């Protein structure tokens, strides 16, 4: 507390910003924007695009800051996270918690009054799911933590969808399902590399409780499931051939990386698989958007002719 009070203002501002996990928030907002764009037959109203993105970003940032408070002792043990603002004393627990609550309240206000109540309620559910259910309970008590807790991270496209339409439908749930199935192989690849850190912190991550070989097998199995799930938008006619070609090529690529990881000793291929998983999700959503707007353009040209 005394250390935190002596930190220069600029350093303190950077530290608060770090507690929001900006890279993670950026990915979540990206998927939310994809949900907004896919839900709209034309151009998303700029006010909805701006306020929904801002509200969702603030809700995600709030959950991330709460995660920093709850995990500060674990973070101090793990090599990757021991330099975070709370373990180093740059910020105090109380100040970060107040900061997180402020962001959460502000996000609910923005989403409720400028977007719609459903989006606000779903964002609140996701925030509680990540900051409380996952961080405080699942993460500490079960190796299936990321499977169950992944639902919170899969919510942003649904939030984007409801921001535009005011309702949840099967297409929004398909976007949720894709990210929900994508999350375990994405996270487990990273967890393999950080196994020793998690073991040192006493967290029951899958590579710690069941070993690296078993985790690699689960990653491979999940990539097959992901390929199947990623084809649902085409099967349900939510998307067309452009998306189908992209989903097939990306899914086969993910299976290839997972197989290479499975056959490679130790954790030497883990980060390459992790990096591909991020590339996969980003490009998959780009294919969804490209296909969506190609179909919109085709229908508009057909109606004119």
C-alpha positions as CSV (number, residue, x, y, z in Angstrom):
1,X,0.0,0.0,0.0
2,X,2.8,2.4,0.9
3,X,4.8,1.3,-2.1
4,X,1.8,1.8,-4.4
5,X,1.3,5.4,-3.1
6,X,4.8,6.4,-4.1
7,X,4.4,5.3,-7.8
8,X,4.6,8.1,-10.4
9,X,1.2,8.9,-12.1
10,X,2.3,7.7,-15.5
11,X,3.6,4.4,-14.2
12,X,0.4,4.0,-12.1
13,X,-1.7,4.6,-15.2
14,X,0.3,2.0,-17.2
15,X,-0.1,-0.5,-14.3
16,X,-3.9,0.0,-14.2
17,X,-4.0,-0.5,-17.9
18,X,-2.0,-3.7,-17.6
19,X,-4.5,-5.2,-15.1
20,X,-7.2,-5.0,-17.9
21,X,-5.2,-7.5,-20.0
22,X,-5.5,-5.3,-23.1
23,X,-4.5,-8.0,-25.6
24,X,-7.1,-10.4,-24.4
25,X,-9.7,-7.6,-24.4
26,X,-8.8,-6.7,-27.9
27,X,-9.5,-10.3,-29.1
28,X,-12.8,-10.4,-27.2
29,X,-13.9,-7.1,-28.7
30,X,-12.9,-8.3,-32.2
31,X,-15.1,-11.3,-31.9
32,X,-18.0,-9.1,-30.5
33,X,-17.6,-6.8,-33.6
34,X,-17.8,-9.9,-35.8
35,X,-21.0,-10.8,-34.1
36,X,-22.4,-7.3,-34.8
37,X,-21.4,-7.4,-38.4
38,X,-22.8,-10.8,-39.0
39,X,-26.1,-9.9,-37.3
40,X,-26.6,-7.0,-39.6
41,X,-27.9,-7.3,-43.2
42,X,-26.2,-4.0,-44.0
43,X,-24.1,-1.5,-42.1
44,X,-24.2,-1.6,-38.3
45,X,-25.4,1.7,-36.9
46,X,-22.3,3.6,-35.7
47,X,-23.8,4.4,-32.3
48,X,-24.5,0.7,-31.7
49,X,-21.0,-0.3,-33.0
50,X,-19.3,2.2,-30.8
51,X,-21.2,1.9,-27.5
52,X,-21.5,-1.9,-27.7
53,X,-17.8,-2.3,-28.4
54,X,-17.0,0.1,-25.5
55,X,-19.3,-1.5,-23.1
56,X,-18.1,-5.0,-23.9
57,X,-14.5,-3.9,-23.6
58,X,-15.1,-2.3,-20.2
59,X,-16.9,-5.5,-18.9
60,X,-14.0,-7.7,-20.1
61,X,-11.5,-5.3,-18.6
62,X,-13.3,-5.4,-15.3
63,X,-13.2,-9.2,-15.2
64,X,-9.5,-9.1,-16.0
65,X,-8.8,-6.6,-13.2
66,X,-10.7,-8.7,-10.7
67,X,-8.7,-11.7,-11.9
68,X,-5.5,-9.8,-11.0
69,X,-6.8,-9.2,-7.5
70,X,-7.9,-12.8,-6.9
71,X,-4.8,-14.3,-8.5
72,X,-2.2,-12.0,-7.0
73,X,-0.6,-14.6,-4.8
74,X,-0.5,-17.2,-7.5
75,X,0.9,-14.6,-9.9
76,X,3.7,-13.9,-7.4
77,X,4.7,-17.5,-7.5
78,X,4.7,-18.0,-11.3
79,X,7.6,-16.8,-13.3
80,X,5.5,-15.5,-16.2
81,X,3.3,-13.3,-13.9
82,X,5.4,-12.3,-11.0
83,X,6.1,-8.9,-12.6
84,X,2.4,-7.9,-12.6
85,X,1.4,-4.7,-10.8
86,X,-0.1,-6.4,-7.7
87,X,2.8,-8.9,-6.9
88,X,5.3,-6.2,-7.3
89,X,3.4,-3.7,-5.1
90,X,3.0,-1.2,-7.9
91,X,-0.7,-1.1,-7.1
92,X,-2.7,-2.1,-4.1
93,X,-5.5,-4.8,-4.0
94,X,-8.0,-2.2,-2.9
95,X,-7.3,0.2,-5.6
96,X,-7.4,-2.4,-8.4
97,X,-10.7,-3.8,-7.0
98,X,-12.3,-0.4,-6.9
99,X,-11.0,0.2,-10.5
100,X,-12.5,-3.1,-11.6
101,X,-15.8,-2.3,-10.0
102,X,-15.9,1.1,-11.6
103,X,-15.2,-0.4,-15.0
104,X,-17.9,-3.0,-14.4
105,X,-20.6,-0.5,-13.3
106,X,-19.7,1.8,-16.2
107,X,-20.0,-1.0,-18.7
108,X,-23.4,-2.0,-17.4
109,X,-24.6,1.6,-17.6
110,X,-23.3,2.0,-21.2
111,X,-24.8,-1.3,-22.4
112,X,-28.1,-0.8,-20.6
113,X,-28.8,2.8,-21.7
114,X,-27.2,2.9,-25.1
115,X,-27.5,-0.6,-26.4
116,X,-30.1,-2.9,-24.7
117,X,-30.8,-4.7,-21.4
118,X,-30.2,-8.2,-22.8
119,X,-26.7,-7.4,-23.9
120,X,-26.0,-5.8,-20.5
121,X,-27.3,-8.9,-18.7
122,X,-25.3,-11.3,-20.8
123,X,-22.2,-9.2,-20.4
124,X,-22.7,-9.2,-16.6
125,X,-23.1,-13.0,-16.8
126,X,-19.9,-13.4,-18.7
127,X,-18.1,-11.1,-16.3
128,X,-19.3,-13.1,-13.3
129,X,-18.5,-16.4,-15.1
130,X,-14.9,-15.4,-15.7
131,X,-14.0,-13.3,-12.6
132,X,-15.9,-15.4,-10.0
133,X,-16.9,-18.9,-11.3
134,X,-13.7,-19.6,-13.3
135,X,-11.1,-17.6,-11.4
136,X,-12.2,-18.3,-7.8
137,X,-13.5,-21.8,-8.2
138,X,-12.9,-23.8,-11.4
139,X,-9.3,-22.7,-11.9
140,X,-8.4,-23.9,-8.4
141,X,-10.4,-27.1,-8.2
142,X,-10.7,-29.0,-11.5
143,X,-8.5,-29.8,-14.5
144,X,-11.5,-29.2,-16.6
145,X,-11.5,-25.6,-15.6
146,X,-10.9,-24.1,-19.1
147,X,-13.5,-26.4,-20.6
148,X,-16.2,-25.2,-18.3
149,X,-14.8,-21.7,-17.8
150,X,-14.4,-21.2,-21.6
151,X,-18.1,-20.3,-21.9
152,X,-17.3,-16.8,-20.6
153,X,-14.7,-16.2,-23.3
154,X,-17.1,-17.5,-25.9
155,X,-19.8,-14.9,-25.1
156,X,-18.6,-11.8,-27.0
157,X,-19.9,-12.7,-30.4
158,X,-23.3,-13.4,-28.8
159,X,-23.1,-10.0,-27.1
160,X,-22.4,-8.4,-30.5
161,X,-25.3,-10.2,-32.0
162,X,-27.7,-9.2,-29.3
163,X,-26.5,-5.6,-29.4
164,X,-27.7,-5.4,-33.0
165,X,-30.8,-7.6,-32.9
166,X,-31.9,-7.5,-29.3
167,X,-32.3,-11.3,-29.3
168,X,-30.3,-14.6,-29.3
169,X,-30.8,-17.0,-32.1
170,X,-29.2,-20.2,-33.4
171,X,-26.6,-18.3,-35.5
172,X,-25.4,-16.4,-32.5
173,X,-25.1,-19.7,-30.6
174,X,-23.1,-21.2,-33.4
175,X,-20.5,-18.5,-33.0
176,X,-20.5,-19.2,-29.3
177,X,-20.0,-22.9,-29.9
178,X,-17.0,-22.4,-32.2
179,X,-15.1,-20.4,-29.7
180,X,-16.2,-22.7,-26.8
181,X,-14.7,-25.7,-28.6
182,X,-11.7,-23.7,-29.8
183,X,-10.7,-22.5,-26.3
184,X,-9.4,-25.8,-24.7
185,X,-6.9,-26.7,-27.5
186,X,-5.8,-23.1,-27.6
187,X,-5.3,-22.8,-23.9
188,X,-3.9,-26.3,-23.3
189,X,-1.1,-25.7,-25.9
190,X,0.0,-22.8,-23.8
191,X,-0.5,-24.7,-20.5
192,X,1.9,-27.5,-21.7
193,X,4.6,-24.9,-22.0
194,X,3.8,-23.4,-18.6
195,X,3.2,-26.7,-16.8
196,X,6.0,-26.1,-14.3
197,X,4.6,-22.7,-13.4
198,X,1.1,-24.1,-12.8
199,X,2.5,-26.9,-10.8
200,X,4.5,-24.5,-8.6
201,X,1.4,-22.5,-8.0
202,X,-0.7,-25.5,-7.1
203,X,-3.2,-25.1,-10.0
204,X,-4.8,-28.3,-11.3
205,X,-4.2,-27.6,-15.0
206,X,-4.6,-30.6,-17.3
207,X,-0.8,-31.0,-18.1
208,X,-0.2,-31.0,-14.3
209,X,-2.9,-33.5,-13.3
210,X,-2.9,-35.8,-16.3
211,X,0.5,-35.3,-17.9
212,X,1.7,-33.7,-21.1
213,X,1.0,-36.8,-23.3
214,X,-2.7,-36.9,-22.3
215,X,-3.1,-33.2,-22.8
216,X,-1.6,-33.5,-26.3
217,X,-4.1,-36.2,-27.1
218,X,-7.0,-34.0,-25.9
219,X,-5.8,-31.1,-28.0
220,X,-5.8,-33.4,-31.1
221,X,-9.3,-34.7,-30.4
222,X,-10.6,-31.2,-29.8
223,X,-9.2,-30.0,-33.2
224,X,-11.2,-32.7,-34.9
225,X,-14.3,-31.6,-33.0
226,X,-13.6,-28.0,-33.9
227,X,-13.3,-28.8,-37.6
228,X,-16.8,-30.5,-37.4
229,X,-18.3,-27.6,-35.4
230,X,-16.8,-25.0,-37.7
231,X,-18.7,-26.5,-40.6
232,X,-22.1,-25.9,-39.0
233,X,-22.5,-22.3,-40.3
234,X,-22.3,-23.7,-43.9
235,X,-24.5,-26.7,-43.1
236,X,-27.2,-24.4,-41.6
237,X,-26.8,-22.0,-44.6
238,X,-25.6,-19.2,-42.3
239,X,-22.6,-19.0,-44.7
240,X,-21.6,-20.2,-48.1
241,X,-18.7,-21.6,-50.1
242,X,-16.2,-18.9,-49.3
243,X,-16.5,-19.7,-45.6
244,X,-16.6,-23.4,-46.2
245,X,-13.2,-23.4,-48.1
246,X,-11.7,-21.2,-45.4
247,X,-13.0,-23.3,-42.5
248,X,-11.8,-26.6,-44.1
249,X,-8.3,-25.3,-44.8
250,X,-7.9,-23.7,-41.4
251,X,-9.3,-26.7,-39.6
252,X,-7.0,-29.1,-41.4
253,X,-4.1,-26.8,-40.6
254,X,-5.1,-26.9,-36.9
255,X,-5.3,-30.6,-36.9
256,X,-1.8,-30.7,-38.6
257,X,-0.3,-28.6,-35.8
258,X,-2.1,-30.6,-33.1
259,X,-0.7,-33.8,-34.7
260,X,2.8,-32.4,-34.8
261,X,2.5,-31.4,-31.2
262,X,1.2,-34.9,-30.3
263,X,4.2,-36.5,-32.0
264,X,6.8,-34.1,-30.8
265,X,8.6,-34.8,-27.5
266,X,8.0,-32.4,-24.6
267,X,6.8,-28.9,-25.1
268,X,9.0,-27.8,-28.1
269,X,6.0,-27.5,-30.5
270,X,3.5,-26.1,-28.0
271,X,4.0,-22.4,-28.7
272,X,3.7,-23.0,-32.5
273,X,0.4,-24.7,-31.9
274,X,-0.7,-21.9,-29.6
275,X,0.3,-19.2,-32.1
276,X,-1.6,-21.1,-34.9
277,X,-4.7,-21.3,-32.7
278,X,-4.8,-17.5,-32.5
279,X,-4.2,-17.2,-36.3
280,X,-7.0,-19.8,-36.8
281,X,-9.7,-18.0,-34.9
282,X,-8.9,-14.6,-36.4
283,X,-8.9,-15.8,-40.0
284,X,-11.9,-18.0,-39.5
285,X,-13.9,-15.0,-38.5
286,X,-12.5,-13.0,-41.4
287,X,-13.8,-15.8,-43.7
288,X,-17.2,-15.5,-42.0
289,X,-17.3,-11.8,-42.6
290,X,-16.0,-12.1,-46.2
291,X,-18.7,-14.7,-47.0
292,X,-21.4,-12.6,-45.3
293,X,-20.7,-9.5,-47.3
294,X,-20.2,-11.4,-50.5
295,X,-23.7,-12.8,-50.0
296,X,-25.1,-9.4,-49.1
297,X,-23.6,-7.9,-52.2
298,X,-24.9,-10.7,-54.4
299,X,-28.5,-10.3,-53.1
300,X,-28.4,-6.5,-53.5
301,X,-27.2,-6.9,-57.1
302,X,-29.8,-9.6,-57.8
303,X,-32.6,-7.3,-56.4
304,X,-31.4,-4.4,-58.6
305,X,-31.3,-6.5,-61.8
